[in-house]
Amino acid sequence: MADFSLFGLIGLCIGFLWGIGCSLAILYSIYLGGYRKAVADSLAPEKSKRWNETLKKVLARRAAEAAETK
């Protein structure tokens, strides 16, 4: 450990932070791509089968929650 200088420590920190930053940038771009696709799907005049099935599940869950609170 005596041979590990201050410059090595700085390089390690910068490399670690650079790696974390790149990973977060990739995750953010994946998130935005999925978000854009979801918005485009929701604005489409004809909804997909999966969208309709998910909407039915959400509405059923909300109806069940509303029935429990009454």
Backbone hydrogen bonds, N-H to C=O, Kabsch-Sander energy under -0.5 kcal/mol:
donor,donor_aa,acceptor,acceptor_aa,energy
4,F,1,M,-1.0
5,S,3,D,-1.0
9,L,5,S,-1.8
10,I,6,L,-2.5
11,G,7,F,-2.6
12,L,8,G,-2.3
13,C,9,L,-2.4
14,I,10,I,-2.9
15,G,11,G,-2.6
16,F,12,L,-2.4
17,L,13,C,-2.8
18,W,14,I,-2.7
19,G,15,G,-2.3
20,I,16,F,-2.3
21,G,17,L,-2.7
22,C,18,W,-2.5
23,S,19,G,-2.2
24,L,20,I,-2.5
25,A,21,G,-2.2
26,I,22,C,-2.2
27,L,23,S,-2.4
28,Y,24,L,-2.5
29,S,25,A,-2.1
30,I,26,I,-2.1
31,Y,27,L,-2.4
32,L,28,Y,-2.7
33,G,29,S,-2.2
34,G,30,I,-2.2
35,Y,31,Y,-2.4
36,R,32,L,-2.8
37,K,33,G,-2.0
38,A,34,G,-2.3
39,V,35,Y,-2.5
40,A,36,R,-2.6
41,D,37,K,-2.6
42,S,38,A,-2.2
43,L,39,V,-1.6
44,A,40,A,-0.7
44,A,41,D,-0.7
47,K,45,P,-0.6
52,N,48,S,-2.1
53,E,49,K,-2.4
54,T,50,R,-2.5
55,L,51,W,-2.4
56,K,52,N,-2.1
57,K,53,E,-1.9
58,V,54,T,-2.4
59,L,55,L,-2.6
60,A,56,K,-2.3
61,R,57,K,-2.4
62,R,58,V,-2.5
63,A,59,L,-2.2
64,A,60,A,-2.2
65,E,61,R,-2.3
66,A,62,R,-2.4
67,A,63,A,-2.1
68,E,64,A,-1.7
69,T,65,E,-1.5
70,K,66,A,-0.9
